[in-house]
């Protein structure tokens, strides 16, 4: 039977830390927005995730779950956590092996610490995290609720090995950049693919700043013959900005003209 805890039972912590994969879920506040689910492979050799229990000296401070976020083609989680009044996030672990079936969910509010910021440097140093090539942030979750359920319908699967494809990709990209190929910088990649979410929400801050500075247009994520008509299409998003810009220009022009006429009338 499912149970909910205000803190993670100590007996579950070793099980969580031994999992080779977990899932992260976030969503935008808009009812038209898209809910996102991301699988996260773990890498024990680089201390890629962890759980910090509430300390008895600070009982009011919530426990924290964190993970090292590697660069990818999307930035949905980051955008949802950045959205004002949002920050909702759920992390789910499942037992896929032959141990007792189990599902654990960590419900909370997330914070993004982007690579290159003081907060990122302080966190990785404090937790002893190896910042591997391609690391774009640390996501820190203040855990508000822990759900523990049976998972009787979760299939049993054999774990074979961890994939190193992504780590190898970023390592080679960083090596090319260090040899003088400026186009291979992570910041340029982030500007192209991580500046905005699928629904047009702002993604990585460094991505948007780099895009503005270097004139890098973000990738068009909505494709297909009907993409232009979707309300969350980047094309429509830009178009709506253009319309409002025209309206604003007309209003400001009218104000200037009226102000000028009034000044002329006082002369």
C-alpha positions in Angstrom: 0.0 0.0 0.0 1.3 3.4 -0.9 2.6 5.7 1.9 3.6 9.3 1.9 6.3 10.6 4.2 7.4 14.2 5.1 11.0 12.9 5.1 12.7 10.1 3.4 12.9 7.0 5.5 16.6 6.2 6.2 16.1 2.6 4.9 15.3 3.9 1.4 18.4 6.1 1.0 20.9 3.2 0.1 18.4 1.9 -2.4 18.0 5.3 -4.1 21.7 5.9 -4.3 22.2 2.5 -5.9 19.8 3.1 -8.8 21.3 3.3 -12.3 18.5 5.6 -13.6 15.8 7.9 -12.3 13.1 10.0 -14.0 12.4 13.8 -13.6 9.0 15.3 -14.3 8.2 19.0 -14.6 5.4 21.0 -16.3 4.7 24.7 -17.2 1.9 26.5 -15.5 0.0 27.0 -18.7 -2.7 24.4 -19.3 -1.7 24.4 -23.0 1.9 23.7 -22.1 3.6 20.3 -22.4 4.5 18.1 -19.4 8.1 16.8 -19.6 9.6 13.5 -18.4 13.4 13.1 -18.6 15.3 9.9 -17.8 18.6 10.5 -16.0 21.4 7.9 -16.1 23.6 7.9 -13.0 27.4 7.7 -12.9 28.7 6.7 -9.5 32.3 7.3 -10.4 31.7 11.1 -10.7 29.2 11.5 -7.9 26.4 12.6 -10.2 23.5 12.7 -7.7 22.8 12.7 -4.0 20.4 13.2 -1.1 21.1 15.6 1.8 18.8 14.8 4.8 17.5 17.4 7.1 20.0 18.1 9.9 18.9 17.9 13.5 20.4 21.4 14.1 18.1 22.8 11.3 14.9 20.9 11.6 12.9 23.5 9.6 15.3 23.2 6.6 14.0 20.7 4.0 16.0 17.8 2.8 17.6 18.2 -0.6 18.0 15.9 -3.6 20.4 17.0 -6.3 21.8 15.8 -9.6 24.4 16.9 -12.1 22.5 17.9 -15.3 24.4 17.1 -18.5 23.8 19.1 -21.7 21.1 17.8 -24.1 19.0 19.0 -27.0 16.2 20.2 -24.8 15.8 22.5 -21.8 12.3 21.7 -20.6 13.2 21.0 -17.0 15.3 24.2 -16.6 12.7 26.3 -18.3 9.9 25.0 -16.0 12.0 25.5 -12.9 12.8 29.1 -14.0 9.2 30.0 -14.7 8.0 32.5 -12.1 5.7 30.9 -9.4 6.5 27.5 -10.7 9.5 25.3 -9.7 7.4 22.1 -9.3 9.3 18.9 -9.8 8.9 15.2 -9.1 11.8 12.7 -9.2 10.9 9.0 -9.5 12.9 5.9 -8.8 11.8 2.3 -9.8 13.2 -1.1 -8.9 13.8 -2.8 -12.2 15.9 -5.6 -10.8 15.0 -8.8 -8.9 14.8 -7.1 -5.5 11.5 -6.3 -3.9 9.4 -4.2 -6.3 9.3 -0.5 -5.3 8.6 3.0 -6.6 9.8 6.1 -4.7 8.8 9.6 -5.7 10.4 12.8 -4.4 8.0 15.8 -4.7 9.4 19.3 -4.3 10.6 22.6 -5.7 13.7 22.8 -7.9 16.4 25.3 -8.3 18.9 25.5 -11.2 22.5 26.3 -10.6 24.0 27.0 -14.1 27.6 26.0 -15.0 29.8 29.1 -14.8 28.0 30.8 -11.9 29.3 31.2 -8.4 26.5 29.1 -7.0 27.4 26.2 -9.3 31.1 26.4 -8.4 30.3 26.5 -4.6 27.9 23.6 -4.8 30.1 21.2 -6.8 33.0 22.0 -4.5 31.0 21.5 -1.4 29.6 18.1 -2.6 32.8 16.9 -4.2 31.2 16.7 -7.7 33.5 16.2 -10.7 32.4 18.7 -13.3 32.6 16.5 -16.4 32.6 18.0 -20.0 29.1 18.9 -21.0 27.8 19.5 -17.5 25.4 22.5 -17.8 23.9 22.8 -14.3 23.2 21.2 -11.0 19.5 20.9 -10.2 18.7 21.1 -6.5 15.3 19.9 -5.2 13.9 20.9 -1.8 12.0 17.8 -1.0 8.5 18.4 0.4 7.0 14.9 0.2 8.2 11.4 -0.3 5.9 8.8 -1.9 6.7 5.1 -1.4 4.6 2.5 -3.3 4.8 -1.2 -4.4 5.6 -1.2 -8.1 4.1 -4.6 -8.6 3.5 -4.0 -12.3 7.0 -2.6 -13.0 8.8 -5.2 -15.2 11.9 -7.0 -14.2 14.8 -6.0 -16.5 18.5 -6.9 -16.4 20.9 -4.0 -16.1 23.8 -4.5 -18.5 25.9 -1.3 -18.5 25.9 2.5 -18.5 26.1 4.3 -21.8 29.2 6.5 -22.2 28.1 8.0 -25.6 27.0 11.3 -24.2 30.1 11.8 -22.0 32.3 10.9 -25.0 30.5 13.3 -27.2 31.0 16.3 -24.9 34.6 15.3 -24.1 35.4 15.4 -27.8 33.5 18.7 -28.3 35.4 20.4 -25.5 38.7 19.1 -26.9 37.9 20.6 -30.3 37.0 23.9 -28.6 40.3 23.9 -26.6 42.2 23.4 -29.9 40.8 26.6 -31.2 37.5 25.8 -32.8 35.3 28.5 -31.3 32.2 27.2 -32.9 32.5 24.1 -30.7 31.9 26.0 -27.4 29.3 24.7 -25.1 27.8 28.2 -24.8 27.1 28.3 -28.5 25.4 24.9 -28.3 23.3 26.1 -25.4 22.4 29.2 -27.3 21.2 27.2 -30.2 19.3 24.4 -28.4 18.8 25.4 -24.7 17.7 29.0 -24.8 14.0 28.3 -25.0 11.6 25.5 -24.1 9.2 23.8 -26.5 6.4 26.1 -25.3 8.5 29.3 -25.6 9.6 29.7 -22.0 13.1 31.0 -21.3 15.7 28.3 -20.8 19.3 28.7 -19.7 20.3 32.3 -18.9 23.8 31.9 -20.3 22.2 30.4 -23.5 20.1 33.5 -24.1 22.9 35.9 -23.3 25.3 34.1 -25.7 22.6 34.0 -28.4 22.1 37.8 -28.1 25.8 38.5 -28.0 26.8 36.3 -30.9 23.7 36.6 -33.0 22.8 32.9 -32.7 19.1 32.2 -33.6 17.6 29.4 -31.5 16.5 26.2 -33.1 13.0 25.9 -34.3 11.7 23.0 -32.3 8.2 22.8 -33.7 8.4 21.2 -37.2 5.9 19.8 -39.7 3.3 21.4 -42.0 1.0 22.4 -39.1 3.7 23.7 -36.7 3.2 27.3 -37.7 -0.4 27.2 -36.6 0.3 25.9 -33.1 -0.1 28.5 -30.3 3.1 27.4 -28.7 5.2 27.5 -31.9 8.3 29.7 -31.7 7.2 31.2 -35.0 3.9 32.4 -33.6 5.7 33.5 -30.4 8.0 35.7 -32.4 5.1 36.9 -34.5 3.1 37.9 -31.5 6.0 39.8 -30.2 6.2 41.6 -33.5 2.5 42.6 -33.3 2.8 43.9 -29.8 6.0 45.8 -30.8 4.0 47.5 -33.6 1.1 48.4 -31.3 3.5 49.8 -28.7 5.3 51.9 -31.3 1.9 53.3 -32.5 0.9 54.1 -29.0 4.2 55.8 -28.2 4.1 57.8 -31.4 0.6 59.0 -30.6 1.7 60.1 -27.1 4.7 62.0 -28.5 2.5 63.7 -31.1 -0.1 64.7 -28.6 2.6 65.9 -26.1 4.1 68.0 -28.9 0.8 69.6 -29.8 0.1 70.5 -26.2 3.5 72.1 -25.9 2.9 74.0 -29.1 -0.4 75.2 -27.7 1.3 76.6 -24.6 3.6 78.8 -26.7 
